[in-house]
């Protein structure tokens, strides 16, 4: 799996040498898919859809629509074929800004960025021994939340790390009872591409 990921990044980098990135006054739309690392351990998947406008050749503003699902504290009891875990979900609607550090004559551009927006989130403790008839109502939360990120673009391809700062929330069980508190911060590792944006200008 690790070798396949390295090969994919290498192919993207070679292909991107024939592509261009962005130009002031142009629109672009990006799609990122990736992996999440919750601050309390575990893992999950994420996706981002992000329309942007290039306010300068090396700056853009955007609106990120995204979501993430994570699993923590996963335990499988093979002797009784039962599972317990904590599941977390969130959806984000975020205004973003990215600043690029581009060298003349190159389409490789590191960047740093940040965003702030509205996030809806919930965490639930799952136990396979619970009868489905006993499932309760899951309480969802929402809040204003920031994120910071960094990475690089090569042609039309993008690799980024982002840290999402989301408030803690109640952890509920399948009966809908509050049984504790859940940390919702997570690191996202995403690989993606975008269309539009024009050419880099030197």
C-alpha positions in Angstrom: 0.0 0.0 0.0 2.8 2.4 0.9 4.7 1.6 -2.3 1.5 2.2 -4.3 1.0 5.7 -2.7 4.6 6.7 -3.4 4.2 5.6 -7.0 0.9 7.5 -7.4 2.5 10.7 -6.1 5.5 10.3 -8.4 3.2 9.8 -11.4 1.2 12.9 -10.4 4.4 15.0 -10.2 5.6 13.9 -13.6 2.3 14.5 -15.3 2.0 17.9 -13.6 5.1 19.1 -15.2 3.0 19.7 -18.4 0.2 21.5 -16.5 -0.2 25.0 -15.0 -1.6 26.3 -11.8 -3.3 29.7 -11.2 -3.7 33.2 -12.4 -5.2 36.3 -10.8 -8.9 36.8 -11.5 -9.6 33.2 -12.4 -11.9 30.7 -10.7 -10.9 27.1 -9.9 -12.6 24.1 -8.2 -10.8 21.4 -6.2 -11.6 18.0 -5.0 -9.6 16.4 -2.2 -9.9 12.9 -0.7 -7.8 11.7 2.3 -7.3 10.2 5.7 -8.1 11.6 9.1 -6.1 11.2 12.3 -8.3 12.1 15.3 -6.4 13.8 18.3 -7.7 11.0 20.5 -6.5 8.2 18.3 -8.0 6.1 15.5 -8.6 7.0 11.9 -11.1 7.7 9.2 -11.8 9.2 5.8 -12.5 12.8 4.5 -13.5 14.6 1.4 -13.4 18.3 0.4 -15.0 20.2 -2.5 -13.6 23.7 -2.7 -14.5 26.4 -5.3 -11.9 29.2 -5.2 -11.2 32.6 -6.7 -7.6 33.8 -7.3 -7.4 37.3 -5.8 -3.6 37.4 -6.7 -1.3 35.1 -8.7 -0.2 33.7 -5.3 -3.3 34.0 -3.2 -6.9 32.7 -3.3 -10.0 32.6 -1.2 -12.5 29.8 -1.3 -15.5 28.0 0.2 -14.8 24.5 1.5 -17.6 22.0 1.7 -16.5 18.8 3.3 -17.1 15.9 5.7 -15.2 13.4 7.7 -16.0 10.1 9.4 -13.7 8.6 12.1 -13.5 5.4 14.2 -11.8 5.4 17.6 -11.5 2.8 20.4 -12.3 -0.1 18.1 -12.4 -3.4 19.9 -13.4 -6.8 18.4 -14.2 -9.7 20.7 -13.6 -12.7 18.4 -14.7 -15.2 21.0 -18.2 -13.8 21.1 -18.2 -12.1 17.6 -19.0 -8.6 19.1 -17.7 -5.1 18.4 -17.5 -1.9 20.3 -16.2 1.5 18.9 -16.7 5.2 19.0 -17.8 6.8 15.7 -17.5 10.5 14.9 -19.0 12.4 12.0 -18.8 16.0 10.9 -19.7 18.3 8.0 -18.0 21.6 7.4 -18.8 24.8 5.6 -15.7 27.0 5.7 -14.3 30.2 4.2 -10.6 29.6 3.3 -7.5 31.5 2.3 -4.2 30.1 0.8 -0.9 31.9 0.2 1.6 30.3 -2.2 5.4 30.5 -2.3 6.2 30.0 -5.9 9.6 30.1 -7.6 9.9 31.7 -11.0 9.8 29.2 -13.8 8.4 26.4 -11.7 4.9 25.0 -11.3 5.7 23.6 -7.9 4.2 25.8 -5.2 4.2 25.2 -1.4 1.4 27.0 0.4 0.0 27.8 3.8 -3.6 28.6 4.6 -6.4 28.9 7.1 -10.1 28.8 7.3 -13.0 29.4 9.5 -16.6 28.3 9.2 -19.5 26.3 10.6 -19.2 22.6 11.5 -21.8 20.1 12.5 -20.6 17.1 14.5 -21.6 14.1 16.6 -20.0 11.2 18.3 -21.6 7.9 19.3 -20.4 4.8 21.2 -21.5 1.7 19.3 -21.9 -1.7 20.9 -23.0 -4.7 18.7 -24.8 -6.3 21.7 -27.4 -3.5 21.7 -30.8 -4.5 20.3 -31.8 -2.2 17.3 -35.1 -1.7 19.0 -33.3 0.1 21.8 -31.6 2.7 19.6 -32.2 6.2 20.8 -31.9 9.7 19.2 -28.4 10.8 18.5 -27.6 14.4 19.6 -25.8 16.5 17.0 -23.9 19.7 17.7 -22.7 22.7 15.7 -20.2 25.4 16.2 -17.9 28.0 14.6 -14.6 26.3 14.1 -11.1 27.2 12.6 -8.6 25.2 10.6 -5.0 25.7 9.5 -3.3 23.9 6.7 -0.1 23.6 4.6 1.1 21.6 1.6 2.1 22.0 -2.0 0.6 22.1 -5.5 2.4 20.7 -8.5 0.5 21.5 -11.7 -3.1 20.7 -11.1 -2.4 18.3 -8.2 -2.4 19.1 -4.5 -1.1 17.4 -1.3 -2.2 19.1 1.9 -2.2 18.6 5.7 -4.9 20.4 7.7 -5.6 20.6 11.4 -9.3 21.1 12.2 -10.1 22.6 15.7 -13.6 21.4 16.7 -15.1 21.8 20.1 -15.6 18.8 22.4 -19.0 17.3 22.5 -21.1 14.9 24.5 -20.5 11.2 23.7 -23.8 9.3 23.6 -24.6 5.6 23.4 -27.0 3.9 21.1 -29.8 4.5 23.6 -29.2 8.3 23.4 -27.8 8.6 26.9 -24.7 10.8 27.5 -21.9 8.6 28.8 -18.9 11.0 28.5 -17.2 13.7 26.4 -15.6 13.3 23.0 -12.6 15.2 21.5 -13.3 16.2 17.9 -10.1 17.8 16.7 -8.4 15.9 13.8 -5.5 16.1 11.3 -6.4 15.6 7.7 -4.0 14.3 5.1 -5.5 14.8 1.6 -4.5 14.3 -2.0 -6.5 16.0 -4.7 -6.7 17.9 -8.0 -8.4 21.0 -9.3 -9.7 22.4 -12.6 -9.6 25.9 -13.9 -7.4 28.7 -12.4 -5.5 29.7 -15.4 -1.7 29.7 -15.6 0.9 30.7 -13.0 2.4 34.1 -13.9 6.1 34.9 -13.4 
